[in-house]
């Protein structure tokens, strides 16, 4: 299944023999069977023809709209989509306080552990008081999670962890990307874009698994759209998004990629999407499944949650990542394509 990224404003679309074809400046850039499309992600003010929207609705393909800088605009979906396969189980578990508290603790513990792992893996490049304080505090919070009697207290622990963690992350980014306001704003935008892409990808996995994304464990305050996907995003944002963005901006700095202007911003977006797809193809050592990609990890965690929801396993096992090898600067990542793509698919 493929994600279609549309970054150009002057594109046209055709539906021919159950294929979607995308053209830019009269050149065909994409030709793909509609059944192989998992989602569209569209940047900017791009209108889809009625025939394309009709096909997308009939195949239940979600569309995410973002600005050129990656800020959320909205989404387009078929409101008549059939109820999730496991909705009855989700409703039943929503009233199970013990299950919800245990799952919340597992997710938050993995989130803190993976934040700690991310910071620890970068201390061989740079460290300071802020980072060391965050490492110590995250360790303390992980040990104290079992003392929290309810989800509300666990969420407070999680917020405290984020406050000190992102201070440390800011220190890392400042060291590797410079301390100017422009660089800080750009980095913040890239992290936000990465989180949006991660959330959307997890959302497609939830749909495929037959789970309703509105029945969350942690993000229940009504301020989060598709909150169950944000639950899983919390577990994975440090190793997938934060680490990828830090590598990305460090490479930009090392290659003097600090130009300005609309053209540079567009190329930056294209380059970022290529690195994003490469990150999803990155192979890591999974504690239960062996050497698999991040894409497979995300799918396994959704299915792990489903198994706990159905009672097939006693509790949800989160993914706690191991530290990276000390003799390697990066995880074993497939090298991104060097030719800039206007329209990207995997």
C-alpha positions as CSV (number, residue, x, y, z in Angstrom):
1,X,0.0,0.0,0.0
2,X,1.3,3.5,-0.9
3,X,1.1,6.9,0.5
4,X,0.7,9.6,-2.1
5,X,2.3,13.0,-1.2
6,X,1.2,16.0,-3.3
7,X,3.5,19.0,-2.9
8,X,3.1,20.8,-6.2
9,X,0.3,23.2,-6.7
10,X,-0.1,22.9,-10.5
11,X,-1.0,19.2,-10.7
12,X,-3.8,17.4,-12.6
13,X,-5.4,14.0,-12.0
14,X,-6.9,11.3,-14.1
15,X,-8.7,8.1,-13.4
16,X,-8.1,5.5,-16.1
17,X,-8.9,1.8,-15.9
18,X,-8.8,1.7,-12.1
19,X,-5.5,3.6,-12.1
20,X,-4.9,7.0,-10.6
21,X,-2.6,9.1,-12.8
22,X,-1.0,12.4,-11.6
23,X,0.5,14.9,-14.0
24,X,2.8,17.9,-13.3
25,X,3.5,20.3,-16.2
26,X,2.0,17.7,-18.6
27,X,4.4,15.0,-17.4
28,X,3.0,11.9,-15.8
29,X,4.6,11.5,-12.3
30,X,2.4,8.8,-10.8
31,X,0.4,5.9,-12.2
32,X,-0.8,3.5,-9.5
33,X,-3.7,1.1,-9.0
34,X,-6.3,2.8,-6.8
35,X,-6.5,-0.4,-4.7
36,X,-2.9,0.1,-3.7
37,X,-3.3,3.6,-2.3
38,X,-3.5,3.8,1.5
39,X,-3.8,7.6,1.9
40,X,-3.3,11.0,0.3
41,X,-1.3,13.7,2.0
42,X,-1.8,17.1,0.3
43,X,0.3,20.2,1.0
44,X,-1.3,23.5,0.2
45,X,-4.4,24.6,-1.6
46,X,-4.9,21.8,-4.1
47,X,-8.4,20.8,-5.3
48,X,-9.1,17.2,-6.3
49,X,-11.5,16.6,-9.2
50,X,-15.0,15.3,-8.4
51,X,-14.2,12.0,-10.1
52,X,-11.2,11.5,-7.9
53,X,-13.1,12.3,-4.7
54,X,-15.8,9.9,-5.7
55,X,-13.3,7.1,-6.2
56,X,-11.5,8.0,-2.9
57,X,-14.8,7.9,-1.1
58,X,-15.8,4.5,-2.6
59,X,-12.4,3.0,-1.6
60,X,-12.4,4.7,1.9
61,X,-9.0,6.3,1.3
62,X,-8.3,9.1,3.8
63,X,-6.9,12.5,2.7
64,X,-4.9,14.7,5.1
65,X,-4.5,18.4,4.2
66,X,-1.5,20.3,5.5
67,X,-0.1,23.7,4.8
68,X,3.2,24.0,2.9
69,X,4.9,24.2,6.2
70,X,3.2,21.1,7.6
71,X,0.5,22.6,9.8
72,X,-2.8,20.7,10.0
73,X,-5.7,22.0,7.8
74,X,-8.2,19.2,7.9
75,X,-9.1,15.8,6.4
76,X,-11.5,14.3,3.9
77,X,-13.2,11.0,4.5
78,X,-16.3,9.1,3.7
79,X,-18.8,9.6,6.5
80,X,-20.7,6.5,5.6
81,X,-17.8,4.2,6.3
82,X,-18.8,1.0,8.1
83,X,-18.3,0.8,11.9
84,X,-15.0,-0.5,13.1
85,X,-14.9,-4.3,13.4
86,X,-13.9,-4.2,17.1
87,X,-16.1,-1.2,18.2
88,X,-18.0,-3.4,20.7
89,X,-14.8,-4.5,22.4
90,X,-13.6,-0.9,22.5
91,X,-16.8,0.3,24.1
92,X,-16.6,-2.5,26.7
93,X,-13.0,-1.8,27.5
94,X,-13.7,1.9,27.8
95,X,-15.6,1.1,31.1
96,X,-12.7,-1.2,32.4
97,X,-10.7,1.1,34.6
98,X,-8.1,-1.5,35.5
99,X,-7.4,-2.2,31.8
100,X,-7.2,1.4,30.9
101,X,-4.9,2.3,33.8
102,X,-2.6,-0.6,33.0
103,X,-2.5,0.3,29.3
104,X,-1.9,4.0,30.0
105,X,1.0,3.1,32.3
106,X,2.5,0.8,29.7
107,X,2.3,3.5,26.9
108,X,3.7,6.3,29.2
109,X,6.5,4.1,30.4
110,X,7.5,3.3,26.8
111,X,7.3,6.9,25.9
112,X,9.6,7.9,28.8
113,X,12.0,5.0,28.1
114,X,12.2,5.9,24.4
115,X,12.7,9.6,25.2
116,X,15.5,8.6,27.5
117,X,17.0,6.3,24.8
118,X,16.9,9.1,22.3
119,X,18.7,11.5,24.6
120,X,21.2,8.9,25.7
121,X,22.0,8.0,22.1
122,X,23.0,11.6,21.4
123,X,25.2,12.1,24.5
124,X,28.2,10.8,22.5
125,X,27.8,13.8,20.3
126,X,27.0,16.4,22.9
127,X,25.8,16.7,26.4
128,X,25.2,19.4,29.0
129,X,23.5,19.9,32.4
130,X,20.0,20.2,30.8
131,X,20.4,16.9,29.0
132,X,21.8,15.1,32.0
133,X,19.1,16.5,34.3
134,X,16.4,15.2,31.8
135,X,18.0,11.7,31.7
136,X,18.0,11.5,35.5
137,X,14.4,12.9,35.8
138,X,13.0,10.5,33.1
139,X,14.6,7.6,35.0
140,X,13.0,8.8,38.2
141,X,9.6,9.2,36.6
142,X,9.7,5.7,35.1
143,X,10.4,4.2,38.5
144,X,7.5,6.1,40.0
145,X,4.8,5.4,37.5
146,X,3.4,2.4,39.4
147,X,2.7,4.8,42.3
148,X,0.1,6.8,40.3
149,X,-3.3,5.5,41.2
150,X,-5.3,6.8,38.2
151,X,-4.8,7.8,34.6
152,X,-5.0,11.5,35.5
153,X,-1.9,11.2,37.7
154,X,-0.1,9.2,35.0
155,X,-0.9,12.0,32.5
156,X,0.6,14.5,35.0
157,X,3.8,12.4,35.1
158,X,3.8,12.4,31.3
159,X,3.4,16.2,31.1
160,X,6.2,16.7,33.6
161,X,8.4,14.4,31.5
162,X,7.6,16.4,28.3
163,X,8.5,19.7,29.9
164,X,12.0,18.6,30.9
165,X,12.5,16.4,27.8
166,X,11.8,19.1,25.3
167,X,14.2,21.5,27.2
168,X,16.9,18.9,26.6
169,X,15.8,18.4,22.9
170,X,16.0,22.2,22.4
171,X,19.6,22.1,23.7
172,X,20.5,19.3,21.3
173,X,18.9,21.1,18.3
174,X,20.5,24.4,19.3
175,X,23.9,22.7,19.3
176,X,23.5,20.9,16.0
177,X,21.4,23.6,14.1
178,X,22.5,26.9,15.5
179,X,20.6,29.1,17.9
180,X,18.9,31.6,15.6
181,X,15.1,32.2,15.7
182,X,14.8,31.1,12.1
183,X,16.5,27.8,12.7
184,X,14.5,27.2,15.9
185,X,11.2,27.9,14.1
186,X,12.1,25.7,11.2
187,X,13.1,22.8,13.5
188,X,9.8,23.2,15.4
189,X,7.9,23.1,12.2
190,X,9.7,19.9,11.1
191,X,8.9,18.2,14.4
192,X,5.3,19.2,14.0
193,X,5.2,17.9,10.5
194,X,6.8,14.6,11.5
195,X,4.2,14.1,14.3
196,X,1.4,14.8,11.8
197,X,2.8,12.2,9.4
198,X,3.3,9.7,12.2
199,X,-0.2,10.2,13.5
200,X,-1.8,9.9,10.1
201,X,0.1,6.7,9.3
202,X,-0.9,5.1,12.6
203,X,-4.5,6.1,11.9
204,X,-4.4,4.1,8.6
205,X,-3.1,1.1,10.6
206,X,-6.0,1.4,13.1
207,X,-8.5,1.5,10.3
208,X,-6.9,-1.6,8.7
209,X,-7.0,-3.4,12.0
210,X,-10.7,-2.6,12.5
211,X,-10.2,-0.2,15.4
212,X,-12.2,3.0,16.0
213,X,-9.6,5.8,16.4
214,X,-11.9,7.8,18.7
215,X,-11.7,5.4,21.7
216,X,-8.4,6.5,23.3
217,X,-6.7,5.6,26.6
218,X,-4.7,8.8,27.2
219,X,-6.0,11.6,24.9
220,X,-9.5,11.8,26.1
221,X,-9.8,15.6,26.6
222,X,-11.7,16.2,23.4
223,X,-8.9,18.4,22.0
224,X,-7.3,15.7,19.9
225,X,-8.7,14.4,16.6
226,X,-8.5,10.6,16.2
227,X,-7.1,10.4,19.8
228,X,-6.2,6.7,19.8
229,X,-3.7,7.4,17.0
230,X,-2.2,10.1,19.3
231,X,-1.8,7.5,22.0
232,X,0.5,5.5,19.8
233,X,2.2,8.6,18.5
234,X,3.3,9.4,22.1
235,X,5.1,6.1,22.3
236,X,7.0,6.5,19.0
237,X,7.6,10.2,18.5
238,X,11.0,10.3,20.1
239,X,12.7,7.4,18.2
240,X,10.9,8.1,14.9
241,X,10.3,11.8,14.6
242,X,12.7,13.5,17.0
243,X,15.7,11.4,16.1
244,X,14.9,11.7,12.4
245,X,14.5,15.5,12.5
246,X,17.7,15.9,14.5
247,X,19.6,13.9,12.0
248,X,17.9,15.8,9.2
249,X,18.8,19.3,10.5
250,X,22.3,18.3,11.4
251,X,22.9,17.1,7.8
252,X,21.4,20.4,6.5
253,X,23.8,22.4,8.7
254,X,26.8,20.3,7.7
255,X,25.9,20.8,4.0
256,X,25.2,24.5,4.4
257,X,21.5,23.9,3.6
258,X,20.4,27.1,5.3
259,X,19.1,29.0,2.2
260,X,15.9,31.1,2.3
261,X,12.9,31.7,0.0
262,X,10.0,29.8,-1.4
263,X,12.1,27.6,-3.6
264,X,14.3,26.5,-0.7
265,X,11.2,25.8,1.5
266,X,9.7,23.6,-1.2
267,X,13.0,21.6,-1.7
268,X,13.3,21.3,2.0
269,X,9.8,19.7,2.2
270,X,10.6,17.3,-0.6
271,X,13.8,16.3,1.0
272,X,12.1,15.9,4.4
273,X,9.4,13.6,2.9
274,X,12.1,11.4,1.3
275,X,13.9,11.1,4.7
276,X,10.5,10.4,6.4
277,X,9.9,7.4,4.1
278,X,13.5,6.3,4.6
279,X,12.9,6.4,8.4
280,X,9.8,4.2,8.2
281,X,12.0,1.7,6.2
282,X,14.7,1.8,8.9
283,X,15.4,-1.6,10.5
284,X,15.8,-1.9,14.2
285,X,16.0,-4.9,16.6
286,X,12.6,-5.6,18.0
287,X,12.6,-7.4,21.4
288,X,10.0,-9.9,20.2
289,X,10.1,-9.9,16.4
290,X,13.8,-9.6,15.6
291,X,15.1,-7.2,12.9
292,X,12.1,-5.4,11.4
293,X,11.4,-1.9,10.0
294,X,9.7,0.9,11.9
295,X,6.8,0.5,9.6
296,X,6.4,-3.1,10.8
297,X,7.0,-2.0,14.4
298,X,4.0,0.3,14.3
299,X,1.8,-2.4,12.8
300,X,2.9,-4.9,15.4
301,X,2.1,-2.4,18.2
302,X,-1.4,-1.8,16.9
303,X,-2.0,-5.6,16.7
304,X,-0.5,-6.0,20.2
305,X,-3.1,-3.5,21.5
306,X,-5.8,-5.3,19.7
307,X,-4.8,-8.6,21.3
308,X,-4.9,-7.0,24.7
309,X,-8.3,-5.4,23.9
310,X,-9.7,-8.9,23.0
311,X,-8.1,-10.5,26.0
312,X,-5.8,-12.7,23.9
313,X,-2.9,-11.4,26.0
314,X,-2.9,-10.4,29.6
315,X,-1.7,-6.8,29.1
316,X,-0.4,-4.5,26.4
317,X,3.3,-4.8,25.8
318,X,4.8,-1.5,24.6
319,X,7.9,-1.1,22.5
320,X,10.9,-0.2,24.6
321,X,13.7,0.4,22.2
322,X,17.3,-0.5,22.9
323,X,20.2,2.0,22.7
324,X,21.9,2.4,19.4
325,X,25.4,0.8,18.9
326,X,28.1,3.1,20.1
327,X,30.1,2.6,16.9
328,X,27.3,4.0,14.7
329,X,26.0,7.5,14.3
330,X,22.7,6.4,12.9
331,X,20.3,3.4,12.8
332,X,20.7,1.2,9.7
333,X,18.6,3.4,7.4
334,X,17.9,2.9,3.7
335,X,19.6,5.8,2.0
336,X,17.0,8.3,0.7
337,X,16.8,9.0,-3.0
338,X,19.0,11.8,-4.1
339,X,16.8,13.0,-7.0
340,X,14.2,15.5,-5.7
341,X,10.7,14.2,-6.1
342,X,7.7,16.5,-6.9
343,X,5.3,13.7,-6.0
344,X,6.4,11.0,-3.7
345,X,5.0,7.5,-3.1
346,X,6.4,4.5,-1.4
